[in-house]
Amino acid sequence: MDSNIPETLTNSPRDINDYFNAVYADTFQAVSRYVVSKCGNILDSEDILQNIYTRFFSRINKKGYSDIESSEAFLINIAKFECKNYFGALKRRSKTSSFSDYSEEQMVEIEAEMSRHEKKLEDVLCNELLARQIFDDITNDDPVTGKIFYMHFVLDMKLDEIANELELNLSSVKNKLYRTIERQKKKFNI
Amino acid sequence: MNKHDFYKEIMMQYTFDESKIRKNAKRASSASFFARNAKWMPLTAAAAVIVMFFGGYMLLGLFADGGIIDPPLPNYNIVSDEDRMNDIIYREEMILANGFSSEKKEMYISFAEPMTLEELDSVLNLIAPEDGAVMAVALWNGEFVDVAATTESADNRLFSGARIIAYDDLYFELRDRPEFTAVEFQGGLINNDNFRPIALPHNNNNSAIPLPNIEEPVTPDPADLNDPILDPPFEPANPNNPNNPDNPSDPTEPNNPDNPSDPAEPNDPNNPPDPAEPNDPDNPNEPNEPTEPVEEDFIELNIDSALGVHFINENKFVLLTRSQVLLYEIVKNADGRHSFKAVEGFVAVNPRITYTDAKTGTLLIIGGDAFGRLTNLYMADGESGVLRQLETSDILQEHGQISYALFRNNEIVMKTQTPNISAIYTANRNSGYSFSNLIKSEDNLIVLSLTNSGFIYAQVSENGELRTYEYNARFFNIEEIDMGLASLGRDFSFRRSPDAGNFAVISDGIAYIWNAELATLTDYGIEAGYIRFHRNSGSMFNDGDNNWYILRGMQILPSTESEAERIQRPEFSEAFRLLEITPAVVRIEILT
């Protein structure tokens, strides 16, 4: 059984609730990572995650959870089902080579700038309208950019890992990420 | 904070609402598995059986007053798709727990798209090229046809499902094929008699489509029904003015020439209308019959308490009834005849159109809950052809109502009202039309006009003090603007045009017209206590006696009755047109 998940024999509503909450906290990152990498548009991923956890709760409510060895594996299995049927057939992207717009030196410079402390960023975060606009700008750019941002900044994935997961080449991932960052610098003065 | 942390915060805050997902998972699970939008309605004494609505098929019983939407498929012990999916998941768990037996088993397959036997064989060969490892036994197109029969006739019929025999350890490879939507073992819920393909939402745009669910529709008390009127809501500036009671529940359909002028009489439960038979279930389409051109001038749908029909694109229309908001698609069958395919549906008491987007055909629809409170907002997107319910329950909670919602350039502006608080919310396509609050006030807020970058609104205090503001989304700010209304005194009212562009302010018998293009409010000397904009045009209005046309620039010109009649509602379908609508029947004319 999962290490942090309480074992219980009663399957009472309260136990099921506790179990669900523990599994949710334990698995959300892994499941959201899977969904984000499979979804066409990151904005669809919340609906899919909702379906997955709703289905999971319904299942443990009706049939208990004592037979579930690994809740993460179980949820990923549901996620496969949901993703597949949510989008139909995903087209496989053909791998074509492309050149990155950014040289190594430029990328190092951008990354160094990303690490610098800037007071105004906190003010921007507090401005809900502006923060929302920045998010919309990222996800509106193209369907993949939002996924790259989420996987890199929230899931802490390296760019080559992201490229592998999304079946893109590394230069495409870099282009999308750094181009968006540079554009937002000018557009929103951040 | 550095930029790395900044982007982390932004993406975490706005990508998922983790607490909402967790909360909704438990809430939705206890109501209905897929229907996050399900609203339970109390059953009346003559109430209908629960209706599950899915894809092109509808399981139904009789509604309280006898309407039938689609005939049930005969002799079918139909299992809901929800139960089937649950069963699939359960059996997969058993497989993962116990492993495969490596024996041959019969399975039922649902196809994502119809295919021929030859195409199916190609797919199966990809999975298991060796002879006999997997083979199709029968194909489904309304009923099962043995494979031997199809090969003998050597035709190219299309099928939507199949029964196969395969080693059970091929199950996951079969399941993961993009050509298939579901694979089910025989011996479960499905058998040869009740099989039909699971037709999950097929969405080319990859945008979310909630699975439809209609449950226990309520027949409202006819005494509560209001006559529909054809203008945008009349908004008194001063809610305390006893002559102008604020009436957010005024049912109006500004762009609905199809609306019957009299309220529909409820059907006599002892004499229900005849059931519709757009597709005769006893004679399923025979794809191999000669395809001679079929002459069909119109098609008919029997429906209970129809209120209005609105095409949103070439072949999809929204149908409003007294208790539902429905999306239908008109499809052409193999025999050349047209039929109606029910795509989506929601329960809503007395739904009405609150906005029609003249460019895209997109509709915003408000509907009531079981108590008649206007809490439900639906969007029928003309571009994607999707009908969805937008989430408003967190906003409205126990006492709030939606006054109206407006739409332009993929942005929705919605006004809500509780007994003490007026609020304006916005939502846009990029956020999945998730609403965020912009302004809340104890004063009355009235959205007057949509602009290219936001909207103009009035804020009217209890003592009648009026201020006007413009919200600019591009610069994220709200600025007070002086329209010169301060000199008008305390008693005035507003009238918004159907496209929420121009508007009129009426005070002391004088009508002042806001020209949206010039952003000016002008006294043209029109003496009127009442202004009505043309239902199909924001550039024409009537002052009670005369029609006026707002030209580019400062002028307005008198306009004749015939000119007003010539302004037609934009058509979003060139192939079909509403011919007639009565409370019991909808007739659609076929133009092409």
Chai-1 contact restraints between the chains, C-beta under 6 A:
chainA,res_idxA,chainB,res_idxB,connection_type,confidence,min_distance_angstrom,max_distance_angstrom,comment,restraint_id
A,Y24,B,R22,contact,1.0,0.0,6.0,A-B,restraint_1
A,G40,B,N206,contact,1.0,0.0,6.0,A-B,restraint_2
A,N41,B,N206,contact,1.0,0.0,6.0,A-B,restraint_3
A,L43,B,G432,contact,1.0,0.0,6.0,A-B,restraint_4
A,D44,B,A208,contact,1.0,0.0,6.0,A-B,restraint_5
A,E46,B,F16,contact,1.0,0.0,6.0,A-B,restraint_6
A,D47,B,A208,contact,1.0,0.0,6.0,A-B,restraint_7
A,L49,B,I21,contact,1.0,0.0,6.0,A-B,restraint_8
A,Q50,B,I21,contact,1.0,0.0,6.0,A-B,restraint_9
A,Q50,B,N24,contact,1.0,0.0,6.0,A-B,restraint_10
A,Y53,B,I21,contact,1.0,0.0,6.0,A-B,restraint_11
A,Y53,B,A25,contact,1.0,0.0,6.0,A-B,restraint_12
A,T54,B,A25,contact,1.0,0.0,6.0,A-B,restraint_13
A,T54,B,A28,contact,1.0,0.0,6.0,A-B,restraint_14
A,T54,B,S29,contact,1.0,0.0,6.0,A-B,restraint_15
A,F57,B,A25,contact,1.0,0.0,6.0,A-B,restraint_16
A,F57,B,K26,contact,1.0,0.0,6.0,A-B,restraint_17
A,F57,B,S29,contact,1.0,0.0,6.0,A-B,restraint_18
A,S58,B,S29,contact,1.0,0.0,6.0,A-B,restraint_19
A,S58,B,F33,contact,1.0,0.0,6.0,A-B,restraint_20
A,N85,B,T181,contact,1.0,0.0,6.0,A-B,restraint_21
A,N85,B,L200,contact,1.0,0.0,6.0,A-B,restraint_22
A,F87,B,N206,contact,1.0,0.0,6.0,A-B,restraint_23
A,G88,B,A112,contact,1.0,0.0,6.0,A-B,restraint_24
A,A89,B,P178,contact,1.0,0.0,6.0,A-B,restraint_25
A,M114,B,K3,contact,1.0,0.0,6.0,A-B,restraint_26
A,M114,B,H4,contact,1.0,0.0,6.0,A-B,restraint_27
A,S115,B,N2,contact,1.0,0.0,6.0,A-B,restraint_28
A,R116,B,N2,contact,1.0,0.0,6.0,A-B,restraint_29
A,H117,B,N2,contact,1.0,0.0,6.0,A-B,restraint_30
A,L121,B,M1,contact,1.0,0.0,6.0,A-B,restraint_31
A,L121,B,F6,contact,1.0,0.0,6.0,A-B,restraint_32
A,E122,B,M1,contact,1.0,0.0,6.0,A-B,restraint_33
A,L125,B,E9,contact,1.0,0.0,6.0,A-B,restraint_34
A,L129,B,F476,contact,1.0,0.0,6.0,A-B,restraint_35
A,L130,B,F476,contact,1.0,0.0,6.0,A-B,restraint_36
A,I134,B,I10,contact,1.0,0.0,6.0,A-B,restraint_37
A,F135,B,I10,contact,1.0,0.0,6.0,A-B,restraint_38
A,F135,B,Y14,contact,1.0,0.0,6.0,A-B,restraint_39
A,D136,B,N430,contact,1.0,0.0,6.0,A-B,restraint_40
A,T139,B,N430,contact,1.0,0.0,6.0,A-B,restraint_41
A,N140,B,N430,contact,1.0,0.0,6.0,A-B,restraint_42
A,F149,B,M11,contact,1.0,0.0,6.0,A-B,restraint_43
A,Y150,B,M11,contact,1.0,0.0,6.0,A-B,restraint_44
A,Y150,B,T15,contact,1.0,0.0,6.0,A-B,restraint_45
A,F153,B,Y7,contact,1.0,0.0,6.0,A-B,restraint_46
A,F153,B,K8,contact,1.0,0.0,6.0,A-B,restraint_47
A,F153,B,M11,contact,1.0,0.0,6.0,A-B,restraint_48
A,V154,B,K8,contact,1.0,0.0,6.0,A-B,restraint_49
A,V154,B,M11,contact,1.0,0.0,6.0,A-B,restraint_50
A,V154,B,M12,contact,1.0,0.0,6.0,A-B,restraint_51
